[in-house]
Amino acid sequence: MEIAFGAKTDVGLKRSHNEDDLVADGSLGLFVVCDGMGGRNAGEVASRLAVEVIQKHIHEARQDENLSFIGEYDRRFSSPTNRLASAIRLANATVHASAKSHPGQEGMGTTVVSGLLNDQILCIAHVGDSRMYLVRGMTIEPLTADHSLVAEQVRRGLLTEEEAERSPQRNIITRALGIDDTVDVELDEVPLMRGDAVLLCSDGLTKGVKPAEILSAIRGAESSAAASERLVTLANAAGGDDNTSVIVLMLDSLDRASIWRRAWGWVLS
């Protein structure tokens, strides 16, 4: 299957700088969104370190199939999924070490949501409350569960979804890269189909834009790039209180702009 993707990160309307970062590397089939946190602009250091380390580790693994895995190998999942987890664990160690050695970076950390394409399987690894969604047909479903205080309370039946959205504790996350010397990375694998779309995003999008609006924006877009632009516009229209980062993947027939470019090429050939 052919994959088209668009990516965009935006500072929003209320923040002075952007602590999000992302990488969309088609040659590796690697897609990562990080949302940094920490005082004195250290959040942007954490997110930048994380995406750089993850991308480098995946690239090195492509060059050397014997490259060691970081952390325990989970035999429930494929080697590419374990490699993605390895990259995130290495990023965690790098961010943690940098925070300890630089006083201005003390306490910095970052969320991460990441996908690695393995033929028609999407390998998923995430830590924190940045999210991944699957759009299939006219439905949208989350592929990740937030590592946050209110999400845990919802799962335990202590809060409703509506109460969680209004909670003053909704920004408290229970896992992040860089806070401790080790991190628990949540893994999954999802088979993809023609016509699917996948969204990776920071919570700057999901704080103000409902899943139904996300679905409409993606299904109504002419391309993955246009969908990314539209989602950031929606986040800012909802208040733009936070940085927003999105990556939209479209598989084959969904990216209509790509189809028209190919069709026009056939006409001219």
N, C-alpha and C positions, 0 to 999 in steps of 0.2 A: 504493500500500500504506500502511496505517496502521502507525505505529511507536509502540510503548510503550517507555518506558525507566525504569530505576531506577538510582540512584547512591548510593554510600555511601563515606565515608572514615573511618578509625578509627585511633587512635593505637597500638593494639596493647597488649601486656601488659608490655613491657620498656622502651619509650622514654618520655621525660618530655614530649615534645611531638611534634606531627605536622608533618613536613616534606613530606608529600604535598599536592597540591591538584588540583582537577578543575573542569570546567565541563560541564554537560549542558544545551545550549540547543536545545530543540525548534524554536523559531521559525527558527533558522538551520540546523538540521540538523547542529549542530556538537557534537562530543563529544571531550573532551581529558582525559587523566590525566598529571600530572607528579609526579615523585619527586625532591625537592630534596636537595642535598648541600652541605656546607660547615659550618665551625665557627661557634660563637656564634650558633646559630639562623639562620644565613644561608641554609641550605637552604630554609627555609620562605619566605624573601623571594624567592629565585630561582623557586620553583615558583609563587608567587602572581603575580609579575611576568609570568611566561611565560603563564599562562592568561589574565590580563587583556589582554595585548598581542595574543594570538592571537584572542580573542573580539572585541576592538575592531576589529582589521584586517579580519576576515571581515564584521563588521557594516558597516564603512565601504565595503567593496567592494560590498555589496548596495545601498548608497545611491548609489554612484558607479561605474558600470561602466568608467569610464576611469581608475580609481585605478591608479597605477603598481605593477608587480610588483617585489618585492625579490629581486634575484638573477637568475640565468639562467633563461629559460623553457624547460622541457623539453617538446619537441614530441611526445614519445612518450605524453604524458598530456594529459588534458582541461584546460580553463581552471580549473575548480574545484579540481582536484588541484594545479595550479600555484599557485593562490591560497592553498591550505593551506600549501604549501611556503614561499610568500612570507611568510605570517604567522609561521611558525616561524623563518625567518631574521631577521625583525624582532625577534622575542622574544629570539633569541640576542644580537643587537646590544644590546638594551636591558639584558639581564642582565649582559652583559660590561661595558658602560659603567658600570652601577651598581656592580659589583664594583670597578672601577678607581677610582671617585670616593669610595667609602666604605671606609675602612680595616677596619672590622668585617665587611665583606662580601667581603674578598679571598679568591679561590679558590672562591667559590660557583658552583654550577651546578645543572642539573636535567635529568633525562631527560624525554622527551615521547613519548606515543603519541596519535595523533589521527585522527578520522574525520569526514568531511564528506559528507552525503548529497546526491547529485545524481540525482534521480529514483530509479531502481532500481540505481544504481551507488554503491558506497561508495568514496570517495576516501580514501586512507590515506597518512599521513606520520608518520615516527617517527625518533627519535634516542635511543640508549641501550638499556636492557634492560627498560623497561616494555613490555608485550605486548598484542597483539590476537589473539583467537581467533574462528573461525567455527564455530558449531554448526549442523549440517545433518543432519536425520534423527537417527540415533543415533551420529553421528561428531563429533569435535572436531578441528580442525586449526589450527595457528598461521598467522596472516596476516602476522606480522613475524618477523624474525630478530634475535636479541639482538646489539647492538654491545658485546660484552664479550670479555675475554681468553679465558675458557674456551670460549665459543661459537666463537670463531675457531679455537681448538685442535681442537675437535670437527669443525668443517668441514674442517680440514686433515688429519684422521685421526690427530692426536696424542693425543687423549683420547677415551674413550667417554663416552656421556651419563651413565653411572653415576659414572665418575671425575670428570666435571665437577661433578656435584652435591656431591661430597665435597671438592672442591679448596679449599684455603685461599685461592685467588685468585679464587673465584667471584664476588666482589663488585667486581672491578676492571672498570670499563667503559671502552671505547675511544672513545666519543663522548658528548658531553653539551652542552647549551646553556650558553653563558656562559663557557666555558673559553678559547676563542679568539674573535677578532673575526669569523670566518666559521665555518660549520658545514656538513657534508655531510648533507643530509636525504634519507633513503631513502623512495621513493614507490612506490605501487602503486594499482591499481583492481580492485575485485571486484564482479561482478554479484550482486545479492541476489535471493532467492526467498521466496515466502510460506512461513512456518514456520521461517525461519532465525532464529538468535539470534547476536548479536555481543557479545563481551566485551572491554572495555579494562580493563587492570589494572596496578598497580604490582607490583614483585617481592615485596612483602610477602605476596601471595597465592601466587605460584608457587614460592616457597622451600619451602613446606611442604605444599601441596595439589597432588596429581597431576591431570593432565588428565582422567583417568577420573572423579575425584571432582568436578571442575568440571562435566563433562558431566552427571553424575547430579544435581547440585544445580540446574542450570539446567533440565533436562528435568522435574525433579520439582516445580518451583516453580509456584505458582498465578499469579504475576505477575512482571514484571521487577523490581519493588521487593522482592518476597519473595526472588527469586534473589540480589539484591545483599546483602540481610541475611544470607542463608544462607552466601554465600561468605565474608563477613567473619567470621562465626561459625566457619567451618571453619579459616580462617587463624589465629584466636586459639586454637582447640583444638589446632592443630599446634604451638603454642608462643608465637605472638604476638610473635615477636622483633623485628618491624619494623612500621612503619606499613603499613596496607593500604588501598588505594583501588580501587574497582571501578565500572564503568558497564556495565549489561546492556541491550542493545537487543533487543526482540522484535518480529518482523514478523507482524502480523495474527494468525493462528490460534494462535500459541504462547502469547500472553498470555491465558490462560483467564479470569482475573479480569475483564479488560476485556470479553471476550465475554459473560460472565454479566451484567455491568452493562448492556450493550446489550440483551441478551435481556430482562432485567427491565424495562428502559425500554419495550420493545415491549409487554410484558404490561400495563403500567400505562397505556399510551397508548390 
